[in-house]
Amino acid sequence: MSERPIAFLDLDGVLYDFVGGVIRGYGCTIDDTRPDLGLDPDVLRAIVHDHRTYGSVPADPDAVEAVRLLRRNFDIVFITARPNTLSIVSATADWLNGQFDGGAADRLIFTNGKPKPEIIHEKAPPPNSLQIDDDPQQLALLADTVAPVLISRPWNVGREVDPILSRLGATPIVVASVKAIADAVGPAMEELAGRSR
């Protein structure tokens, strides 16, 4: 029997509304068309390293449903570049378990400063695995290992991103939300599973 494919799900900007967390938790005025949110680097660094940033926003109901649908055909692994401090690990695990059923945090990987592609390559994912991310740089480095799925966000669309996407070995799937990819991937995987019986 073959292994189930893996869906590697990024947290911030994909499942967790980091921008919403910054606005709600800090009242900052931001520019969501920029990766740095238009914030002073020291302010952004302080926000990123504050555990309160990572539990203040509930998951979008569509994200919860998407994870449920993806679980039908994929093993789910949550992967994040958040700082790996005890308080942030705890806040992240509590948020995952509260939003995506208990035990979700058991499949949580912190990159600890390593590039996500390096970690995913080490996992040697089976065929038909996915990486769902809002960072086209990460996807460009993974296209030979997993199917790239880019979640479209105000900061990652446009001319600056197009050259990155053109370097992908596989054509990325670009969607507006995690729910959109679950809706597309779920039926396709079920059809393949039906053919192999």
C-alpha positions as CSV (number, residue, x, y, z in Angstrom):
1,M,0.0,0.0,0.0
2,S,1.4,3.4,-0.9
3,E,1.8,6.3,1.5
4,R,-0.8,9.0,1.6
5,P,0.4,12.3,0.1
6,I,1.1,15.2,2.5
7,A,-0.3,18.7,2.4
8,F,2.2,21.0,4.0
9,L,0.3,24.0,5.2
10,D,1.9,27.3,6.1
11,L,0.3,29.1,9.0
12,D,0.7,32.9,8.7
13,G,-1.1,34.3,5.7
14,V,-2.6,30.9,4.8
15,L,-4.5,29.5,7.9
16,Y,-3.8,32.3,10.4
17,D,-4.6,35.9,9.6
18,F,-1.4,37.4,10.7
19,V,-2.3,40.9,9.4
20,G,-5.6,40.7,11.4
21,G,-3.7,39.6,14.5
22,V,-1.4,42.6,14.1
23,I,-4.3,45.0,13.7
24,R,-6.3,43.5,16.5
25,G,-3.4,43.1,19.0
26,Y,-1.5,46.2,18.3
27,G,-3.8,48.7,16.6
28,C,-1.1,49.3,13.9
29,T,-1.8,51.0,10.7
30,I,-0.4,48.7,8.0
31,D,0.1,48.4,4.3
32,D,-0.9,44.8,3.4
33,T,0.6,45.2,-0.1
34,R,4.1,44.9,1.4
35,P,5.7,41.9,3.0
36,D,7.0,44.1,5.9
37,L,3.4,45.5,6.3
38,G,5.0,49.0,6.0
39,L,6.1,48.8,9.6
40,D,9.4,49.9,11.1
41,P,11.7,46.8,11.2
42,D,12.1,47.0,15.0
43,V,8.3,47.2,15.5
44,L,7.7,44.3,13.2
45,R,10.5,42.2,14.9
46,A,8.9,42.9,18.3
47,I,5.5,41.9,17.0
48,V,6.8,38.7,15.4
49,H,8.5,37.7,18.7
50,D,5.5,38.4,20.9
51,H,3.5,35.2,21.6
52,R,0.3,37.3,21.9
53,T,0.5,37.8,18.1
54,Y,-0.3,34.2,17.5
55,G,-3.6,33.4,19.1
56,S,-5.7,36.5,18.9
57,V,-7.6,35.7,15.7
58,P,-9.9,32.8,15.1
59,A,-9.4,30.7,12.0
60,D,-11.5,31.6,9.0
61,P,-14.4,29.1,8.9
62,D,-13.3,28.3,5.3
63,A,-9.8,27.4,6.5
64,V,-11.3,25.0,9.1
65,E,-13.4,23.4,6.4
66,A,-10.5,23.3,4.0
67,V,-8.3,21.4,6.5
68,R,-11.2,19.0,7.1
69,L,-11.6,18.3,3.3
70,L,-7.8,18.0,2.7
71,R,-7.6,15.4,5.5
72,R,-9.7,13.1,3.4
73,N,-6.9,12.6,1.0
74,F,-3.7,14.0,2.6
75,D,-1.8,13.7,5.8
76,I,-1.6,17.3,7.1
77,V,1.6,18.9,8.3
78,F,1.5,22.4,9.6
79,I,4.8,24.2,9.0
80,T,5.9,27.7,10.2
81,A,8.8,30.0,10.3
82,R,7.6,31.6,13.5
83,P,10.2,32.0,16.3
84,N,10.6,28.8,18.2
85,T,10.3,30.1,21.7
86,L,8.4,28.2,24.4
87,S,5.7,30.9,24.6
88,I,5.2,31.0,20.8
89,V,5.2,27.2,20.5
90,S,2.6,27.0,23.2
91,A,0.4,29.8,21.7
92,T,0.6,28.2,18.3
93,A,-0.2,24.7,19.6
94,D,-3.1,26.0,21.6
95,W,-4.4,27.9,18.6
96,L,-4.1,24.9,16.3
97,N,-5.7,22.5,18.7
98,G,-8.6,24.9,19.4
99,Q,-9.2,25.6,15.7
100,F,-8.5,22.3,13.9
101,D,-9.4,19.6,16.4
102,G,-7.3,18.4,19.3
103,G,-4.0,16.8,18.2
104,A,-3.4,19.2,15.3
105,A,-0.3,20.5,17.0
106,D,1.2,17.0,16.9
107,R,1.8,17.6,13.3
108,L,3.4,21.1,13.7
109,I,6.9,21.8,12.5
110,F,8.9,25.0,13.4
111,T,11.6,25.7,10.8
112,N,14.1,27.0,13.4
113,G,15.6,29.3,10.9
114,K,16.0,26.6,8.2
115,P,14.3,27.2,4.9
116,K,11.0,25.3,4.5
117,P,12.2,23.6,1.3
118,E,15.1,22.0,3.2
119,I,12.8,20.6,5.9
120,I,10.2,19.4,3.3
121,H,13.0,17.7,1.2
122,E,14.2,15.9,4.4
123,K,10.6,14.6,4.9
124,A,10.8,12.9,1.4
125,P,7.1,13.4,0.8
126,P,5.3,10.8,-1.3
127,P,4.0,11.6,-4.8
128,N,1.1,14.1,-5.2
129,S,2.0,16.0,-2.0
130,L,1.4,19.7,-1.8
131,Q,2.9,22.8,-0.3
132,I,0.3,25.5,0.3
133,D,2.0,28.8,1.1
134,D,1.7,32.6,0.5
135,D,5.4,33.0,-0.1
136,P,6.3,32.4,-3.8
137,Q,10.0,32.2,-2.9
138,Q,9.3,29.1,-0.8
139,L,7.3,27.5,-3.6
140,A,9.9,28.2,-6.2
141,L,12.4,26.1,-4.2
142,L,10.0,23.2,-3.7
143,A,8.5,22.7,-7.1
144,D,10.7,19.6,-7.8
145,T,9.4,18.0,-4.6
146,V,5.8,18.9,-4.1
147,A,3.0,20.6,-6.1
148,P,3.2,24.3,-5.4
149,V,0.0,26.1,-4.3
150,L,0.2,29.9,-3.9
151,I,-2.4,31.6,-1.8
152,S,-2.9,35.0,-3.4
153,R,-2.5,37.9,-1.0
154,P,-2.2,41.7,-1.7
155,W,1.6,41.6,-1.1
156,N,2.4,38.6,-3.3
157,V,0.7,39.5,-6.6
158,G,2.0,41.6,-9.4
159,R,5.2,42.2,-11.4
160,E,7.6,41.5,-8.5
161,V,6.2,38.0,-8.0
162,D,5.8,37.0,-11.7
163,P,9.6,36.3,-12.2
164,I,9.6,34.1,-9.2
165,L,6.6,32.1,-10.3
166,S,8.1,31.8,-13.8
167,R,11.1,29.9,-12.3
168,L,8.9,27.2,-10.9
169,G,9.5,23.8,-12.5
170,A,5.8,23.1,-12.2
171,T,3.0,25.5,-12.9
172,P,1.8,26.8,-9.6
173,I,-1.9,26.6,-8.7
174,V,-2.8,30.2,-7.6
175,V,-5.9,30.5,-5.5
176,A,-7.5,33.1,-3.3
177,S,-8.0,30.9,-0.2
178,V,-7.2,27.5,1.3
179,K,-10.9,26.6,0.8
180,A,-10.5,27.1,-3.0
181,I,-7.7,24.6,-3.1
182,A,-9.5,22.1,-1.0
183,D,-12.5,22.4,-3.3
184,A,-10.3,21.7,-6.3
185,V,-8.0,19.1,-4.9
186,G,-10.5,17.0,-3.0
187,P,-12.6,15.9,-6.0
188,A,-9.5,15.3,-8.1
189,M,-7.9,13.1,-5.4
190,E,-11.2,11.2,-4.9
191,E,-11.4,10.5,-8.6
192,L,-7.8,9.2,-8.7
193,A,-8.5,7.0,-5.7
194,G,-11.6,5.6,-7.4
195,R,-9.6,4.7,-10.5
196,S,-7.0,2.8,-8.5
197,R,-9.5,0.5,-6.7
